[in-house]
Amino acid sequence: MSLTVTLNGIEYVRADSVLETPKGDRRLVIIDRGWMIAGDVEERDGMLYLHRPVMLAKFSGTWLDGAISDPQSSDVTLKKLPGPAEVPFAAVLFRIPVSVDWGL
C-alpha cells in the first residue's frame, strides 16, 4: 500500500504516516510506585509533561537495559498513552535518555 500520491508534480503523504514532531528530549521516566513512561519531556509549573507518551508496561527475560536497547523485543510490552502525560516533579525518581523515536 502506497503512503504517497503525486498530483500536479507535488508529492503528498498520508497524515497517519507522519510522526508528530518531538517537543523535547525523549526520556524514559521512572516514577514513584514503579511506573515507567517514555516521552518527550517538557518542564513547566512544577510538572513534567511527557509528549508522545509510551508506558513500559512489562519486560521479562531481560533487564531494564535490554528493554531500553530493544523496545520492540518480544520480551517487552509497551502501551501507547493519550498525551501529554502529566507527572509532578516530586514523583520523578530518575530519567533515562532514549532515542527520539523510542517506543513509537
C-alpha distances in whole Angstrom, upper triangle without the diagonal:
4,7,9,11,14,17,21,20,19,16,14,12,11,14,13,12,15,18,21,24,27,30,32,33,30,33,33,36,38,40,43,43,40,37,35,32,30,30,30,34,36,40,41,44,45,42,39,35,32,29,26,28,27,30,30,31,32,33,34,35,35,37,36,35,33,31,31,30,27,26,23,26,26,30,28,27,26,26,24,27,27,29,31,33,37,39,43,44,47,44,42,44,42,38,36,34,31,28,26,23,25,24,21
4,6,8,11,14,18,17,15,12,11,9,9,13,12,10,13,17,20,22,25,28,31,31,30,32,33,36,39,40,44,44,41,38,35,32,30,29,29,33,35,38,40,43,44,41,38,35,32,28,25,28,27,30,31,32,34,34,36,37,36,38,37,36,34,32,31,30,28,27,24,27,28,31,30,29,27,27,25,27,27,28,30,33,36,39,42,43,46,44,42,44,41,38,36,34,30,27,25,22,25,24,21
4,7,11,14,17,16,14,10,8,6,5,9,9,7,10,13,16,19,22,25,27,28,27,29,30,33,36,38,41,41,39,36,33,30,27,26,26,30,31,35,37,40,41,37,35,31,28,25,22,25,25,28,29,31,32,33,35,36,35,37,35,34,32,30,29,29,27,25,23,26,27,30,28,27,25,25,23,25,24,25,27,30,33,36,39,40,43,41,39,41,39,35,33,31,28,25,22,20,22,22,18
4,7,10,13,12,10,7,5,4,6,10,11,9,11,15,18,19,23,26,28,29,28,31,33,35,39,40,44,44,42,38,36,32,30,28,28,31,32,36,38,41,42,39,36,33,30,27,24,27,27,31,32,34,35,36,38,40,39,40,38,37,35,33,32,31,29,28,26,29,31,34,32,31,29,28,26,28,27,27,29,32,35,38,41,42,45,43,41,43,41,37,36,33,30,26,24,22,25,25,21
4,7,10,10,8,6,5,7,9,12,14,13,14,18,20,22,26,28,31,33,32,35,36,39,42,43,47,48,45,42,39,36,33,31,31,34,35,39,40,43,45,42,39,36,33,30,27,30,31,34,36,37,39,40,42,43,42,43,42,41,39,37,36,35,33,32,30,33,34,37,35,34,32,31,29,31,30,30,32,35,38,41,44,45,48,46,45,46,44,41,39,36,33,30,27,25,28,28,25
4,7,6,5,4,6,9,12,15,17,16,16,20,22,24,27,30,33,34,34,37,39,41,44,46,50,50,48,45,42,39,36,34,33,36,37,41,42,45,47,44,41,38,35,32,30,33,34,37,39,40,42,43,45,46,45,46,44,43,42,40,38,37,36,35,33,36,38,41,39,38,35,35,32,33,32,33,34,37,40,43,46,47,50,49,47,49,46,43,41,38,35,32,29,27,31,31,27
4,5,5,7,8,11,13,16,19,18,19,22,24,25,29,31,34,36,36,39,41,44,47,48,52,52,50,47,44,41,38,36,35,38,38,42,43,46,48,45,43,39,37,33,31,35,36,39,41,43,45,46,48,49,48,49,47,46,45,43,41,41,39,38,36,39,41,44,42,40,38,37,34,35,34,34,35,39,42,45,48,49,52,51,49,51,49,45,44,41,38,35,32,30,34,34,30
4,6,8,11,14,17,19,22,21,21,25,27,27,31,33,36,38,38,42,44,46,49,51,54,55,53,50,47,44,41,38,37,40,40,44,45,48,50,47,45,41,40,36,34,38,39,42,44,46,48,49,51,53,51,52,50,49,48,46,44,43,42,41,39,42,44,47,45,44,41,40,37,38,37,37,38,41,44,47,50,51,54,53,51,53,51,47,46,43,40,37,34,33,36,37,33
4,7,10,13,16,19,22,20,20,24,25,26,29,32,34,36,36,40,42,44,48,49,53,54,52,48,46,42,39,37,35,38,39,42,44,47,49,46,44,40,38,35,33,36,38,41,43,45,47,47,50,51,49,50,48,46,45,44,42,41,40,39,37,40,42,45,43,42,40,39,36,38,36,36,37,40,43,46,49,50,53,52,50,52,49,46,44,41,38,35,32,31,34,35,31
4,6,10,13,15,18,17,17,20,22,22,26,28,31,33,33,36,38,41,44,46,49,51,48,45,42,39,36,33,32,35,35,39,40,43,45,42,40,37,35,31,29,33,34,38,40,42,44,44,47,48,46,47,45,44,43,41,39,38,37,36,34,38,40,42,40,39,37,36,33,34,33,32,33,37,39,42,45,46,49,48,46,48,46,42,41,38,35,31,29,27,31,32,28
4,7,10,13,15,14,14,17,19,20,23,26,29,30,30,34,35,38,41,43,47,48,45,42,39,36,33,31,29,32,33,37,38,42,43,40,38,34,32,29,27,30,31,35,36,38,40,41,43,44,43,44,41,40,39,37,36,35,33,32,31,34,36,39,37,36,33,33,30,31,30,30,31,34,37,40,43,44,47,46,44,46,43,39,38,35,32,29,26,24,28,28,25
4,7,9,12,11,11,15,16,18,21,24,27,29,28,32,33,36,39,40,44,45,43,39,37,33,30,28,27,30,31,35,36,39,41,38,35,32,30,26,24,27,28,32,34,36,38,38,41,43,41,42,40,39,38,35,34,33,32,30,29,33,34,37,35,33,31,30,27,28,27,27,28,31,34,37,40,41,45,43,41,43,41,37,36,33,30,27,24,23,26,26,22
4,6,9,7,8,12,14,16,19,22,25,26,25,29,30,33,36,37,41,41,39,36,33,30,27,25,24,28,29,32,34,37,38,35,33,29,27,23,21,24,25,28,30,32,34,35,37,39,38,38,36,35,34,32,30,30,28,27,25,29,30,33,31,30,27,26,23,25,24,24,25,28,31,34,38,39,42,40,38,40,38,34,33,30,27,24,21,19,23,23,19
4,6,5,7,11,13,16,19,22,25,26,25,28,29,31,34,35,39,39,37,34,31,28,26,24,23,27,28,32,33,36,37,34,31,28,25,22,19,22,23,26,28,30,32,33,36,37,36,37,35,35,33,31,30,30,28,26,24,28,29,31,29,27,25,24,21,22,21,22,23,26,30,33,36,37,40,38,37,39,37,34,32,30,27,24,21,19,22,21,17
4,5,6,9,10,13,16,18,22,23,22,25,27,29,32,33,36,37,35,31,29,25,23,21,21,24,25,28,29,32,34,30,28,24,22,18,16,19,20,24,26,28,30,32,35,37,35,36,33,33,32,29,28,29,27,25,24,27,28,31,28,26,23,22,18,19,18,18,20,23,26,29,33,34,37,35,34,36,34,31,30,28,25,23,20,17,20,20,16
4,6,8,9,13,16,18,21,23,21,24,24,26,29,30,34,34,32,28,26,23,21,19,19,23,24,28,29,32,33,29,27,23,21,17,14,17,18,21,23,24,27,28,31,33,32,33,30,30,29,26,25,26,24,22,20,24,25,27,24,23,20,18,15,17,16,16,18,21,25,27,31,32,35,33,32,34,32,29,28,26,23,21,18,15,18,17,13
4,7,10,12,15,18,21,22,20,23,24,26,29,31,34,35,32,29,26,23,21,19,19,23,24,28,30,33,34,30,28,24,21,18,15,18,18,21,23,25,27,28,31,32,31,32,30,29,28,25,24,24,22,20,19,22,24,26,24,22,20,19,16,18,18,18,20,23,26,29,32,33,36,34,32,34,32,29,27,25,22,19,16,14,17,16,12
4,6,9,12,15,18,19,18,21,22,25,28,30,33,34,32,28,26,22,19,17,17,20,21,25,27,30,31,28,25,22,19,16,13,16,17,21,23,25,27,28,31,33,31,32,29,29,28,25,24,24,22,20,20,23,25,27,25,23,20,20,16,18,17,17,18,21,24,27,30,31,34,32,30,32,30,27,26,23,20,17,14,12,16,16,12
4,6,9,12,14,15,14,17,19,21,24,26,29,31,28,25,22,19,16,14,13,17,18,22,24,27,28,25,22,18,16,12,10,13,14,18,20,22,24,25,29,30,28,29,26,25,25,22,20,21,20,18,17,21,23,25,22,21,18,17,14,15,15,14,15,18,21,23,27,27,31,29,27,29,26,23,22,19,17,14,11,9,12,12,9
4,6,9,12,14,13,16,18,20,23,24,28,29,27,24,21,17,15,12,11,14,15,19,20,24,25,22,19,15,13,10,8,12,14,17,20,22,25,26,30,32,30,29,26,26,26,23,21,22,21,19,20,23,25,27,23,22,18,17,14,14,13,12,12,15,18,21,24,25,28,27,25,27,25,22,21,19,17,15,11,10,13,13,10
4,6,9,11,12,15,18,19,23,24,28,30,28,25,22,18,15,12,10,13,13,17,19,22,24,21,18,15,13,10,9,13,15,19,21,24,27,27,31,33,31,30,27,26,26,24,21,22,22,20,21,25,27,28,25,24,20,20,16,16,16,13,13,16,19,21,24,24,27,26,24,26,24,21,20,17,16,14,10,10,13,15,12
4,6,8,8,12,14,16,20,21,25,27,25,22,19,15,12,9,6,9,10,14,16,20,21,18,15,12,10,8,8,11,13,17,19,22,24,25,29,31,28,27,24,23,24,21,19,20,20,18,20,23,26,27,23,22,19,18,15,16,15,13,12,14,16,18,21,21,24,23,21,23,20,17,17,14,13,11,7,9,11,13,12
4,7,9,12,15,16,19,20,24,26,25,22,19,16,13,9,6,7,7,11,13,16,18,15,12,10,9,7,9,11,15,18,20,23,26,27,30,33,30,28,25,25,26,23,20,22,23,21,23,26,29,29,25,24,21,20,17,16,15,12,11,13,14,16,18,18,22,21,19,22,19,16,17,14,14,13,10,12,14,16,14
4,6,9,13,13,17,18,22,25,23,20,18,15,12,8,5,5,6,9,12,16,16,14,11,10,9,8,10,12,15,17,19,22,25,26,29,31,28,26,23,22,24,22,18,20,22,20,22,25,28,28,24,24,20,20,18,17,17,14,12,14,14,15,17,16,20,20,17,19,17,13,14,11,12,12,9,12,13,15,15
4,6,10,12,15,17,21,23,22,19,16,13,10,8,5,6,8,11,14,18,18,15,12,11,10,10,11,12,14,16,17,21,23,23,27,28,25,23,20,19,21,19,15,17,19,18,20,23,26,26,22,22,19,20,18,18,18,15,14,15,16,16,18,16,20,19,16,17,14,11,10,8,8,9,7,11,11,14,14
4,7,9,13,15,19,21,19,16,13,10,7,5,4,6,9,12,16,19,18,16,12,11,8,9,9,10,11,13,14,17,19,20,23,25,22,20,17,16,18,15,12,14,16,14,17,20,22,22,19,18,15,16,15,15,16,14,13,13,15,15,17,16,19,18,15,16,13,9,9,6,6,7,6,8,8,10,11
4,6,9,12,16,18,16,13,10,8,5,6,6,7,10,12,16,19,17,15,11,11,9,10,11,10,10,11,12,15,17,17,21,23,20,17,14,14,16,13,10,13,15,13,17,19,21,20,17,17,15,16,15,15,17,15,14,13,14,13,15,14,17,15,12,12,10,6,5,4,5,8,9,10,9,11,13
4,7,10,13,15,12,10,7,6,4,7,9,9,13,15,18,20,18,16,12,12,10,12,12,9,9,9,9,12,14,14,17,19,17,14,11,11,13,11,8,12,13,11,15,17,19,17,14,14,12,13,13,14,16,15,14,12,14,13,15,14,16,14,11,11,9,6,5,6,7,10,11,12,9,10,13
4,6,10,12,10,8,6,5,6,8,10,9,12,13,16,18,15,13,10,11,9,12,13,10,10,9,10,13,15,15,19,21,19,16,12,14,16,13,12,15,17,15,18,20,21,20,16,16,14,14,15,14,16,15,13,11,11,10,12,11,12,10,7,8,6,4,6,9,10,13,14,15,12,13,16
4,7,9,7,6,5,7,9,11,14,13,15,15,18,20,17,14,12,13,12,15,16,13,12,10,10,12,13,14,17,20,17,15,11,13,16,13,12,16,18,16,19,20,21,19,16,16,14,15,16,16,18,17,16,13,13,10,12,11,12,9,6,6,5,6,8,11,13,16,17,18,15,15,18
4,6,6,5,6,8,11,13,15,14,15,15,17,18,15,13,11,13,12,16,17,13,13,11,11,13,15,16,19,22,20,18,14,17,19,17,16,20,21,19,22,23,24,21,18,17,16,16,17,15,17,16,15,12,11,8,9,9,9,6,5,5,7,9,12,15,16,19,20,20,18,17,20
4,6,7,9,11,14,16,19,17,18,17,19,19,16,14,13,15,15,19,20,17,17,14,14,15,16,18,20,23,22,19,16,19,21,19,19,23,24,22,25,25,26,23,21,20,19,18,19,18,20,19,18,14,13,10,10,10,9,5,6,6,10,12,15,18,20,23,24,24,21,21,23
4,6,9,12,16,18,21,20,21,21,22,22,19,17,16,18,17,21,21,18,17,14,13,13,14,16,19,22,21,18,16,19,21,19,19,23,24,21,24,24,25,22,19,18,18,18,19,18,20,20,20,16,15,12,13,14,12,9,10,10,12,15,17,20,21,24,25,25,22,21,24
4,6,10,13,16,19,18,21,21,23,23,20,18,16,18,16,20,20,16,15,11,10,10,11,13,15,18,17,15,12,16,17,15,16,19,20,18,21,21,21,18,16,15,15,15,17,17,19,19,19,15,16,13,15,15,14,10,10,9,11,13,14,18,18,22,23,23,19,18,21
4,7,10,13,16,16,18,18,20,21,19,16,14,15,13,16,16,12,11,8,8,8,10,13,16,19,17,16,13,16,17,14,15,18,19,16,19,19,20,18,15,13,12,12,14,13,16,16,15,12,13,11,13,14,14,10,10,10,11,12,13,16,16,19,20,20,17,15,18
4,7,10,13,13,16,17,20,21,19,16,13,14,11,14,14,10,9,6,5,7,9,11,15,17,16,14,10,13,14,11,11,15,15,13,16,17,18,16,12,12,10,11,12,12,15,15,14,12,13,11,14,14,15,11,10,10,10,10,10,13,13,16,17,16,13,12,15
4,7,10,11,14,15,18,20,18,14,11,11,8,10,10,6,6,4,6,9,11,13,17,20,18,16,13,15,16,13,12,15,15,12,15,17,18,17,13,12,9,9,9,9,12,11,11,9,11,10,13,14,15,12,11,12,11,10,10,12,11,14,14,14,11,10,12
4,7,9,12,14,17,20,18,15,12,11,7,9,8,6,5,6,7,11,13,14,18,20,18,17,13,14,15,12,10,13,14,11,14,16,18,17,14,13,10,10,10,10,12,11,11,10,12,12,15,15,17,15,12,13,12,9,9,9,8,10,10,10,8,8,10
4,6,9,12,15,18,17,14,10,8,4,5,5,4,7,9,11,14,17,18,22,24,22,20,17,17,18,15,13,16,16,14,16,19,21,21,17,16,12,12,10,10,11,9,8,8,10,11,14,15,17,15,13,15,13,10,11,10,9,10,9,9,9,9,10
4,7,10,13,16,16,13,10,8,5,5,6,7,10,13,15,18,20,21,25,27,25,23,19,19,21,18,15,17,18,16,19,22,24,24,20,19,16,16,13,13,13,10,9,10,12,13,15,15,18,17,15,17,15,11,12,10,10,10,8,10,10,11,12
4,7,10,13,13,10,7,6,5,7,9,10,12,14,16,19,22,23,26,29,26,24,20,20,22,20,17,19,21,19,22,24,27,26,22,21,18,18,16,15,15,12,10,10,10,10,12,12,15,15,12,14,13,10,11,10,11,12,11,13,13,15,15
4,7,10,11,8,6,5,7,8,11,12,15,17,19,22,25,26,30,32,30,27,24,24,26,23,21,23,25,22,25,28,30,29,26,25,21,20,18,16,16,12,10,10,10,10,12,11,15,15,13,16,15,13,14,14,15,16,14,16,17,18,18
4,7,7,6,5,6,9,11,15,15,18,19,21,24,26,28,31,34,31,29,25,25,28,25,23,25,27,25,28,30,33,31,28,27,24,23,21,19,18,15,12,12,10,10,10,9,12,13,12,15,14,13,15,15,17,19,17,20,20,21,21
4,6,5,7,8,11,13,17,17,20,21,24,26,29,31,34,37,34,32,28,29,31,29,26,29,30,28,31,33,35,34,31,29,26,25,23,20,19,15,13,13,10,11,10,10,13,15,14,17,17,16,19,19,21,22,20,23,23,24,24
4,5,8,10,14,16,19,19,22,23,26,27,30,32,36,39,36,34,30,31,34,31,29,32,33,31,34,36,38,37,33,31,28,27,25,22,21,17,15,14,11,11,9,9,12,14,15,18,19,18,22,22,24,26,24,26,26,27,27
4,7,10,13,16,20,19,21,21,24,25,28,30,34,36,34,31,28,29,31,29,27,30,32,29,32,34,36,35,31,30,27,26,24,21,21,18,15,14,10,9,6,6,8,11,11,15,16,16,19,20,23,25,24,26,25,26,27
4,6,10,13,16,15,18,18,20,22,25,27,31,33,31,29,25,26,29,26,24,27,29,26,29,31,33,31,28,26,23,22,20,18,17,14,11,10,6,6,4,5,9,10,10,13,14,14,17,18,20,22,21,23,22,22,23
4,6,10,13,12,15,15,17,20,22,24,28,30,28,26,22,23,25,23,21,24,25,23,26,28,30,28,25,23,20,19,18,15,15,12,10,8,6,5,6,6,10,10,8,12,12,11,14,15,16,18,17,19,18,19,20
4,6,10,9,13,14,17,19,22,24,28,30,28,26,23,24,25,22,20,23,24,21,24,27,28,27,24,22,19,17,15,13,12,9,6,6,5,6,9,10,13,12,11,15,14,13,15,15,16,17,16,17,17,17,17
4,7,6,9,11,13,16,19,21,25,27,25,23,20,21,22,19,17,20,21,18,20,23,25,24,20,19,15,14,12,10,10,7,5,5,6,8,11,12,15,13,12,15,14,12,13,13,13,14,13,13,13,13,13
4,5,9,12,15,17,20,22,26,29,26,25,22,22,23,20,18,21,21,18,20,23,25,25,21,19,15,14,11,10,9,6,5,7,9,11,15,16,19,17,16,18,17,15,15,14,14,14,11,12,12,12,12
4,7,10,13,15,19,20,24,26,25,24,21,21,22,18,17,19,18,15,17,20,22,22,18,16,13,11,8,8,8,6,7,8,12,14,17,18,21,19,18,20,19,16,16,15,13,13,10,9,10,9,8
4,7,10,12,15,17,21,24,22,21,18,19,20,16,15,18,17,14,16,19,20,20,16,14,10,9,6,5,7,6,7,6,10,12,15,17,19,16,15,17,16,14,14,14,13,13,12,11,10,9,9
4,7,9,12,14,17,20,19,18,15,17,17,13,12,15,14,11,12,15,16,16,12,10,6,6,4,6,9,9,10,9,13,14,17,18,20,17,16,17,16,14,14,14,12,13,12,11,9,6,7
4,5,9,11,15,18,17,16,13,15,16,12,12,15,15,11,13,15,15,14,11,9,6,5,6,7,10,11,12,10,13,13,17,18,19,16,14,16,15,14,14,15,13,15,15,14,11,9,11
4,6,8,11,14,13,12,10,12,12,8,9,13,12,9,11,12,13,11,8,6,5,7,9,10,14,15,16,13,16,15,19,19,20,17,15,15,15,13,13,14,13,15,16,14,11,8,11
4,7,10,14,14,14,12,15,14,11,12,16,14,11,13,13,13,11,8,5,5,6,10,11,15,16,17,15,17,17,20,21,22,18,17,17,17,16,16,18,16,18,19,17,14,11,14
4,7,10,10,11,10,13,12,9,12,14,13,10,12,11,11,8,6,5,7,9,13,15,18,20,21,18,21,20,23,24,24,20,19,18,18,18,17,19,17,19,21,19,15,13,16
4,7,7,8,8,10,9,6,10,12,11,9,11,9,9,5,4,6,9,12,15,17,21,22,23,21,23,22,25,25,25,22,20,19,18,18,16,18,16,18,21,19,15,13,16
4,5,8,9,12,10,9,12,14,12,12,13,10,9,5,7,9,12,15,19,21,25,26,27,25,27,26,28,28,28,25,23,22,21,21,19,21,19,21,24,22,18,16,20
4,7,10,12,9,10,13,14,12,13,14,10,9,6,9,12,15,18,22,24,28,29,30,28,30,29,31,31,31,28,26,24,23,23,20,22,21,22,25,23,20,18,21
4,7,8,6,7,10,10,10,11,12,10,10,7,8,12,14,18,21,23,27,28,28,26,28,27,29,29,29,26,23,21,20,19,17,19,17,19,22,21,17,16,20
4,5,5,7,9,10,11,12,14,12,13,10,10,13,15,18,21,23,27,27,27,25,26,25,27,26,26,23,20,18,17,16,14,16,16,18,21,20,17,16,20
4,5,5,6,9,10,10,13,12,14,11,10,12,13,16,18,20,24,24,24,21,23,21,23,22,23,20,17,15,13,13,11,13,12,15,18,18,14,14,18
4,5,5,6,9,10,13,12,15,12,11,14,15,18,20,22,25,25,25,23,25,23,25,24,24,22,19,17,14,13,10,12,11,13,17,17,13,14,18
4,5,5,6,8,10,9,11,9,9,12,14,17,19,22,25,25,26,24,26,25,27,26,27,24,22,20,18,16,13,14,12,14,17,16,13,13,17
4,6,5,5,8,7,10,8,6,9,10,14,16,18,22,22,22,21,23,22,25,24,25,22,20,18,16,15,12,13,11,13,16,14,11,10,14
4,6,6,9,10,13,11,9,12,11,14,16,18,21,21,21,20,22,21,23,22,24,21,18,17,14,12,9,9,7,9,12,12,8,9,13
4,6,9,9,13,12,11,14,14,17,18,21,24,23,24,23,25,24,27,26,27,25,22,20,18,15,12,11,9,9,13,12,9,10,14
4,5,6,9,9,8,11,11,15,16,19,23,23,24,23,25,25,28,28,29,26,23,22,20,18,14,14,11,11,14,12,9,9,12
4,6,9,8,6,8,8,11,13,16,19,20,20,20,22,22,25,25,27,24,21,21,19,16,14,14,10,11,13,11,7,6,9
4,7,8,7,8,8,12,13,17,20,21,22,22,25,25,28,29,30,27,25,25,23,20,18,17,14,13,15,12,9,7,9
4,5,5,8,10,14,16,19,23,24,25,24,27,27,30,30,31,28,26,25,23,21,19,19,16,16,18,15,12,11,13
4,5,8,10,14,16,20,23,25,26,25,28,28,31,32,33,29,27,27,25,24,21,22,19,19,21,18,15,13,15
4,7,10,14,17,20,23,25,26,24,27,27,30,30,30,27,25,24,23,22,20,21,18,19,21,19,16,13,16
4,7,10,13,16,20,21,22,21,23,23,26,27,27,24,22,21,20,19,17,18,15,16,18,16,13,10,13
4,7,10,13,17,18,20,18,21,21,25,26,26,23,21,21,21,19,18,19,16,17,19,16,13,10,12
4,7,10,13,15,16,15,18,19,22,23,24,21,20,20,19,17,16,17,14,15,16,13,10,7,9
4,6,10,12,14,13,16,17,21,22,24,20,19,21,20,18,18,19,16,17,17,14,12,9,10
4,7,9,11,11,15,16,20,22,24,21,20,21,21,18,18,18,16,16,15,13,11,8,8
4,6,8,8,11,13,17,19,21,18,18,20,20,18,19,19,17,18,17,15,14,11,11
4,6,7,11,14,17,20,22,20,19,22,22,20,21,21,20,20,18,16,16,14,13
3,5,8,12,15,17,20,18,17,20,20,18,19,19,18,18,16,15,15,14,13
4,6,10,13,15,18,16,16,19,19,17,18,18,18,18,16,16,16,15,15
4,7,10,13,15,13,13,16,16,15,17,17,17,18,17,17,16,15,15
4,7,10,12,11,11,15,15,15,17,18,19,21,19,20,19,18,19
4,6,8,7,7,11,12,12,15,17,18,21,20,21,19,19,20
4,5,6,7,11,13,13,17,19,21,23,23,24,22,22,24
4,5,5,9,10,11,15,17,19,22,22,24,22,23,24
4,6,8,11,13,17,19,22,25,25,26,24,25,27
4,6,9,12,15,18,20,23,23,24,22,22,24
4,6,8,11,14,16,20,20,21,19,20,22
4,7,10,14,16,20,21,22,20,20,23
4,7,10,13,17,18,20,17,18,21
4,7,9,13,14,16,14,15,18
4,6,10,12,14,11,13,16
4,7,9,11,10,13,15
4,7,8,6,9,12
4,5,5,9,10
4,6,9,9
4,6,6
4,6
4
